[in-house]
Amino acid sequence: MIRKVSIVPVMALLVLASACLHKSGGAAVTPWEKVHTYNAALAETNNAVEHGAEAAVSSNLLQPAQATPIINMTGQVALLHQQITALLAQGQATTANMAGVKSLVDQIKVSIANLPPAALGIKNPKSAQTFEADVSSIGSIADAILSSLQATGVSP
């Protein structure tokens, strides 16, 4: 029997670790550096969810039609992530790119909200709960990007 492993514990550790990250020499990580750390974590988490859906199809736990909405959602999140990264590449936070990042984070949350487990045919309540936790971790990390960006002193 194949068992699905949730990425939520891994992401929880990442969030806790980044809260007390330090540079070599003991210096604290700046809010701007946290923004980039969370941005990288967003890409990795989104990729893990997509690969999980692909693995579930490969192991016959999901039918391809059931995995299609997951893969489409992760594709949408990947496009939004690219736009967030482009805004962050402009340098330190400005009011304009802060508003843009907030809008993109909101779009990520909409993409996630439009993906109810019942629509995917996940009947086992525990599996549905695990799936929801994995997908919602994408939204939590997107929120962490926004919070860290706000900690740089810029408001939308």
PyRosetta script that sets phi, psi and omega in degrees:
from pyrosetta import init, pose_from_sequence

init()
pose = pose_from_sequence("MIRKVSIVPVMALLVLASACLHKSGGAAVTPWEKVHTYNAALAETNNAVEHGAEAAVSSNLLQPAQATPIINMTGQVALLHQQITALLAQGQATTANMAGVKSLVDQIKVSIANLPPAALGIKNPKSAQTFEADVSSIGSIADAILSSLQATGVSP")
pose.set_psi(1, 135.5)
pose.set_omega(1, 178.5)
pose.set_phi(2, -93.4)
pose.set_psi(2, 134.2)
pose.set_omega(2, -178.2)
pose.set_phi(3, -112.3)
pose.set_psi(3, 130.5)
pose.set_omega(3, 178.6)
pose.set_phi(4, -79.2)
pose.set_psi(4, 130.2)
pose.set_omega(4, 179.6)
pose.set_phi(5, -103.5)
pose.set_psi(5, 130.5)
pose.set_omega(5, -179.5)
pose.set_phi(6, -78.7)
pose.set_psi(6, 141.4)
pose.set_omega(6, 176.3)
pose.set_phi(7, -88.8)
pose.set_psi(7, -4.0)
pose.set_omega(7, -177.3)
pose.set_phi(8, -58.9)
pose.set_psi(8, -46.5)
pose.set_omega(8, 178.5)
pose.set_phi(9, -58.8)
pose.set_psi(9, -37.5)
pose.set_omega(9, 179.0)
pose.set_phi(10, -64.7)
pose.set_psi(10, -43.8)
pose.set_omega(10, -178.9)
pose.set_phi(11, -68.4)
pose.set_psi(11, -36.0)
pose.set_omega(11, 177.9)
pose.set_phi(12, -62.6)
pose.set_psi(12, -40.6)
pose.set_omega(12, 176.9)
pose.set_phi(13, -64.7)
pose.set_psi(13, -39.1)
pose.set_omega(13, 178.3)
pose.set_phi(14, -62.3)
pose.set_psi(14, -45.2)
pose.set_omega(14, -179.9)
pose.set_phi(15, -63.4)
pose.set_psi(15, -44.6)
pose.set_omega(15, 178.8)
pose.set_phi(16, -64.7)
pose.set_psi(16, -41.6)
pose.set_omega(16, -179.2)
pose.set_phi(17, -66.3)
pose.set_psi(17, -39.0)
pose.set_omega(17, -177.7)
pose.set_phi(18, -72.5)
pose.set_psi(18, -21.0)
pose.set_omega(18, 177.6)
pose.set_phi(19, -68.3)
pose.set_psi(19, -25.3)
pose.set_omega(19, -179.6)
pose.set_phi(20, -126.2)
pose.set_psi(20, 30.3)
pose.set_omega(20, 176.8)
pose.set_phi(21, -64.7)
pose.set_psi(21, 145.5)
pose.set_omega(21, 175.7)
pose.set_phi(22, -136.5)
pose.set_psi(22, 149.5)
pose.set_omega(22, 175.3)
pose.set_phi(23, -80.7)
pose.set_psi(23, 167.5)
pose.set_omega(23, 176.0)
pose.set_phi(24, -62.0)
pose.set_psi(24, 138.7)
pose.set_omega(24, -175.6)
pose.set_phi(25, 96.2)
pose.set_psi(25, -4.6)
pose.set_omega(25, 174.7)
pose.set_phi(26, 91.9)
pose.set_psi(26, -0.6)
pose.set_omega(26, 179.9)
pose.set_phi(27, -69.4)
pose.set_psi(27, 142.4)
pose.set_omega(27, 179.1)
pose.set_phi(28, -73.1)
pose.set_psi(28, 151.1)
pose.set_omega(28, 177.1)
pose.set_phi(29, -77.4)
pose.set_psi(29, 137.0)
pose.set_omega(29, -179.2)
pose.set_phi(30, -76.1)
pose.set_psi(30, 159.9)
pose.set_omega(30, 175.7)
pose.set_phi(31, -57.4)
pose.set_psi(31, -36.4)
pose.set_omega(31, 179.6)
pose.set_phi(32, -64.6)
pose.set_psi(32, -38.8)
pose.set_omega(32, 176.3)
pose.set_phi(33, -67.9)
pose.set_psi(33, -34.6)
pose.set_omega(33, 175.8)
pose.set_phi(34, -64.7)
pose.set_psi(34, -38.4)
pose.set_omega(34, 177.6)
pose.set_phi(35, -54.8)
pose.set_psi(35, -48.4)
pose.set_omega(35, -178.3)
pose.set_phi(36, -69.5)
pose.set_psi(36, -33.0)
pose.set_omega(36, 176.7)
pose.set_phi(37, -64.9)
pose.set_psi(37, -47.2)
pose.set_omega(37, 178.2)
pose.set_phi(38, -65.7)
pose.set_psi(38, -35.9)
pose.set_omega(38, 178.4)
pose.set_phi(39, -62.0)
pose.set_psi(39, -42.3)
pose.set_omega(39, 176.9)
pose.set_phi(40, -65.8)
pose.set_psi(40, -39.7)
pose.set_omega(40, 179.3)
pose.set_phi(41, -64.6)
pose.set_psi(41, -34.4)
pose.set_omega(41, 177.6)
pose.set_phi(42, -60.9)
pose.set_psi(42, -46.7)
pose.set_omega(42, -180.0)
pose.set_phi(43, -62.8)
pose.set_psi(43, -43.7)
pose.set_omega(43, -178.5)
pose.set_phi(44, -66.3)
pose.set_psi(44, -40.6)
pose.set_omega(44, -179.9)
pose.set_phi(45, -67.3)
pose.set_psi(45, -45.3)
pose.set_omega(45, 178.8)
pose.set_phi(46, -59.7)
pose.set_psi(46, -42.9)
pose.set_omega(46, 178.4)
pose.set_phi(47, -63.2)
pose.set_psi(47, -39.8)
pose.set_omega(47, 179.5)
pose.set_phi(48, -64.8)
pose.set_psi(48, -38.6)
pose.set_omega(48, 178.3)
pose.set_phi(49, -65.6)
pose.set_psi(49, -43.1)
pose.set_omega(49, 178.7)
pose.set_phi(50, -62.7)
pose.set_psi(50, -46.3)
pose.set_omega(50, 179.6)
pose.set_phi(51, -64.1)
pose.set_psi(51, -33.9)
pose.set_omega(51, 176.2)
pose.set_phi(52, -63.1)
pose.set_psi(52, -40.8)
pose.set_omega(52, 177.9)
pose.set_phi(53, -65.0)
pose.set_psi(53, -42.7)
pose.set_omega(53, 179.2)
pose.set_phi(54, -64.1)
pose.set_psi(54, -39.7)
pose.set_omega(54, 178.6)
pose.set_phi(55, -66.8)
pose.set_psi(55, -36.9)
pose.set_omega(55, 178.4)
pose.set_phi(56, -64.4)
pose.set_psi(56, -35.4)
pose.set_omega(56, 176.4)
pose.set_phi(57, -69.5)
pose.set_psi(57, -44.9)
pose.set_omega(57, -179.2)
pose.set_phi(58, -59.8)
pose.set_psi(58, -33.6)
pose.set_omega(58, -178.8)
pose.set_phi(59, -96.0)
pose.set_psi(59, 11.8)
pose.set_omega(59, 177.6)
pose.set_phi(60, 63.2)
pose.set_psi(60, 24.1)
pose.set_omega(60, 174.7)
pose.set_phi(61, -82.8)
pose.set_psi(61, -27.2)
pose.set_omega(61, 175.6)
pose.set_phi(62, -129.8)
pose.set_psi(62, 147.1)
pose.set_omega(62, 172.2)
pose.set_phi(63, -81.1)
pose.set_psi(63, 151.3)
pose.set_omega(63, 179.0)
pose.set_phi(64, -52.1)
pose.set_psi(64, -37.6)
pose.set_omega(64, 179.5)
pose.set_phi(65, -65.1)
pose.set_psi(65, -31.3)
pose.set_omega(65, 178.1)
pose.set_phi(66, -74.3)
pose.set_psi(66, -33.6)
pose.set_omega(66, -178.1)
pose.set_phi(67, -80.7)
pose.set_psi(67, -21.6)
pose.set_omega(67, -177.2)
pose.set_phi(68, -54.8)
pose.set_psi(68, -46.3)
pose.set_omega(68, 178.9)
pose.set_phi(69, -62.6)
pose.set_psi(69, -34.7)
pose.set_omega(69, 178.0)
pose.set_phi(70, -65.2)
pose.set_psi(70, -48.4)
pose.set_omega(70, -178.2)
pose.set_phi(71, -65.0)
pose.set_psi(71, -38.6)
pose.set_omega(71, 176.1)
pose.set_phi(72, -63.3)
pose.set_psi(72, -42.0)
pose.set_omega(72, 178.7)
pose.set_phi(73, -63.2)
pose.set_psi(73, -44.7)
pose.set_omega(73, -179.8)
pose.set_phi(74, -67.0)
pose.set_psi(74, -31.1)
pose.set_omega(74, 174.7)
pose.set_phi(75, -65.3)
pose.set_psi(75, -42.4)
pose.set_omega(75, 177.5)
pose.set_phi(76, -63.1)
pose.set_psi(76, -44.7)
pose.set_omega(76, 179.0)
pose.set_phi(77, -62.6)
pose.set_psi(77, -38.3)
pose.set_omega(77, 178.8)
pose.set_phi(78, -62.4)
pose.set_psi(78, -41.3)
pose.set_omega(78, 177.7)
pose.set_phi(79, -64.8)
pose.set_psi(79, -42.0)
pose.set_omega(79, 178.0)
pose.set_phi(80, -65.8)
pose.set_psi(80, -38.1)
pose.set_omega(80, 177.5)
pose.set_phi(81, -61.9)
pose.set_psi(81, -40.6)
pose.set_omega(81, 177.7)
pose.set_phi(82, -60.5)
pose.set_psi(82, -39.2)
pose.set_omega(82, 178.8)
pose.set_phi(83, -68.4)
pose.set_psi(83, -38.8)
pose.set_omega(83, 175.8)
pose.set_phi(84, -61.9)
pose.set_psi(84, -45.4)
pose.set_omega(84, -179.6)
pose.set_phi(85, -60.4)
pose.set_psi(85, -40.4)
pose.set_omega(85, 178.1)
pose.set_phi(86, -62.9)
pose.set_psi(86, -40.2)
pose.set_omega(86, 177.6)
pose.set_phi(87, -66.2)
pose.set_psi(87, -41.3)
pose.set_omega(87, -179.7)
pose.set_phi(88, -68.0)
pose.set_psi(88, -28.7)
pose.set_omega(88, -179.7)
pose.set_phi(89, -68.7)
pose.set_psi(89, -14.3)
pose.set_omega(89, 178.8)
pose.set_phi(90, -71.7)
pose.set_psi(90, -10.5)
pose.set_omega(90, 178.5)
pose.set_phi(91, 113.2)
pose.set_psi(91, -161.8)
pose.set_omega(91, -178.0)
pose.set_phi(92, -52.2)
pose.set_psi(92, 152.5)
pose.set_omega(92, -173.9)
pose.set_phi(93, -59.3)
pose.set_psi(93, 138.0)
pose.set_omega(93, 171.7)
pose.set_phi(94, -123.9)
pose.set_psi(94, 165.8)
pose.set_omega(94, 178.6)
pose.set_phi(95, -59.4)
pose.set_psi(95, -40.4)
pose.set_omega(95, -178.1)
pose.set_phi(96, -64.9)
pose.set_psi(96, -48.9)
pose.set_omega(96, -178.1)
pose.set_phi(97, -75.6)
pose.set_psi(97, -22.3)
pose.set_omega(97, 174.5)
pose.set_phi(98, -65.0)
pose.set_psi(98, -45.2)
pose.set_omega(98, 178.5)
pose.set_phi(99, -64.4)
pose.set_psi(99, -38.3)
pose.set_omega(99, 178.1)
pose.set_phi(100, -64.7)
pose.set_psi(100, -43.7)
pose.set_omega(100, 178.8)
pose.set_phi(101, -64.4)
pose.set_psi(101, -42.6)
pose.set_omega(101, 178.7)
pose.set_phi(102, -59.0)
pose.set_psi(102, -43.9)
pose.set_omega(102, 179.1)
pose.set_phi(103, -62.3)
pose.set_psi(103, -42.3)
pose.set_omega(103, -180.0)
pose.set_phi(104, -68.1)
pose.set_psi(104, -38.4)
pose.set_omega(104, 176.6)
pose.set_phi(105, -63.3)
pose.set_psi(105, -41.9)
pose.set_omega(105, 177.3)
pose.set_phi(106, -61.3)
pose.set_psi(106, -38.9)
pose.set_omega(106, 178.4)
pose.set_phi(107, -66.5)
pose.set_psi(107, -36.6)
pose.set_omega(107, 176.4)
pose.set_phi(108, -61.3)
pose.set_psi(108, -44.2)
pose.set_omega(108, -179.9)
pose.set_phi(109, -63.9)
pose.set_psi(109, -37.3)
pose.set_omega(109, 177.2)
pose.set_phi(110, -64.5)
pose.set_psi(110, -43.2)
pose.set_omega(110, 178.4)
pose.set_phi(111, -58.8)
pose.set_psi(111, -40.8)
pose.set_omega(111, 179.7)
pose.set_phi(112, -69.1)
pose.set_psi(112, -43.8)
pose.set_omega(112, -178.2)
pose.set_phi(113, -63.8)
pose.set_psi(113, -26.4)
pose.set_omega(113, -179.7)
pose.set_phi(114, -82.7)
pose.set_psi(114, 12.3)
pose.set_omega(114, -176.6)
pose.set_phi(115, -123.3)
pose.set_psi(115, 67.3)
pose.set_omega(115, 179.9)
pose.set_phi(116, -73.1)
pose.set_psi(116, 135.7)
pose.set_omega(116, -179.3)
pose.set_phi(117, -56.9)
pose.set_psi(117, -34.4)
pose.set_omega(117, -178.8)
pose.set_phi(118, -61.0)
pose.set_psi(118, -34.1)
pose.set_omega(118, 179.9)
pose.set_phi(119, -69.6)
pose.set_psi(119, -18.6)
pose.set_omega(119, -178.7)
pose.set_phi(120, -93.1)
pose.set_psi(120, -2.7)
pose.set_omega(120, 179.0)
pose.set_phi(121, 83.6)
pose.set_psi(121, 19.4)
pose.set_omega(121, 178.0)
pose.set_phi(122, -83.7)
pose.set_psi(122, 106.1)
pose.set_omega(122, -174.2)
pose.set_phi(123, -93.5)
pose.set_psi(123, -30.6)
pose.set_omega(123, -179.5)
pose.set_phi(124, -71.3)
pose.set_psi(124, 119.0)
pose.set_omega(124, -177.0)
pose.set_phi(125, -58.4)
pose.set_psi(125, -37.6)
pose.set_omega(125, -179.7)
pose.set_phi(126, -67.9)
pose.set_psi(126, -41.3)
pose.set_omega(126, 176.9)
pose.set_phi(127, -64.9)
pose.set_psi(127, -40.6)
pose.set_omega(127, 178.3)
pose.set_phi(128, -63.1)
pose.set_psi(128, -40.5)
pose.set_omega(128, 179.4)
pose.set_phi(129, -65.2)
pose.set_psi(129, -42.7)
pose.set_omega(129, 178.0)
pose.set_phi(130, -62.8)
pose.set_psi(130, -43.8)
pose.set_omega(130, 178.4)
pose.set_phi(131, -60.2)
pose.set_psi(131, -47.4)
pose.set_omega(131, 179.7)
pose.set_phi(132, -59.0)
pose.set_psi(132, -41.1)
pose.set_omega(132, 179.7)
pose.set_phi(133, -64.6)
pose.set_psi(133, -42.5)
pose.set_omega(133, 179.0)
pose.set_phi(134, -62.1)
pose.set_psi(134, -46.7)
pose.set_omega(134, -178.2)
pose.set_phi(135, -69.6)
pose.set_psi(135, -40.9)
pose.set_omega(135, -178.6)
pose.set_phi(136, -67.3)
pose.set_psi(136, -22.2)
pose.set_omega(136, 176.9)
pose.set_phi(137, -63.9)
pose.set_psi(137, -27.5)
pose.set_omega(137, 175.3)
pose.set_phi(138, -62.5)
pose.set_psi(138, -46.3)
pose.set_omega(138, 178.5)
pose.set_phi(139, -64.3)
pose.set_psi(139, -38.0)
pose.set_omega(139, 179.7)
pose.set_phi(140, -64.6)
pose.set_psi(140, -40.0)
pose.set_omega(140, 179.5)
pose.set_phi(141, -70.6)
pose.set_psi(141, -37.5)
pose.set_omega(141, 175.8)
pose.set_phi(142, -61.2)
pose.set_psi(142, -40.7)
pose.set_omega(142, 175.8)
pose.set_phi(143, -62.4)
pose.set_psi(143, -37.9)
pose.set_omega(143, 179.5)
pose.set_phi(144, -64.7)
pose.set_psi(144, -36.2)
pose.set_omega(144, 175.2)
pose.set_phi(145, -60.1)
pose.set_psi(145, -48.6)
pose.set_omega(145, -178.3)
pose.set_phi(146, -62.9)
pose.set_psi(146, -45.0)
pose.set_omega(146, 179.3)
pose.set_phi(147, -61.7)
pose.set_psi(147, -43.1)
pose.set_omega(147, 179.3)
pose.set_phi(148, -67.1)
pose.set_psi(148, -35.6)
pose.set_omega(148, 177.3)
pose.set_phi(149, -66.0)
pose.set_psi(149, -39.8)
pose.set_omega(149, 176.9)
pose.set_phi(150, -66.0)
pose.set_psi(150, -31.7)
pose.set_omega(150, 179.2)
pose.set_phi(151, -67.9)
pose.set_psi(151, -14.2)
pose.set_omega(151, 176.3)
pose.set_phi(152, -74.9)
pose.set_psi(152, -8.4)
pose.set_omega(152, 175.8)
pose.set_phi(153, 104.6)
pose.set_psi(153, 4.2)
pose.set_omega(153, -179.2)
pose.set_phi(154, -105.8)
pose.set_psi(154, 136.3)
pose.set_omega(154, 176.7)
pose.set_phi(155, -112.6)
pose.set_psi(155, 151.9)
pose.set_omega(155, -177.4)
pose.set_phi(156, -69.5)
pose.dump_pdb("model.pdb")
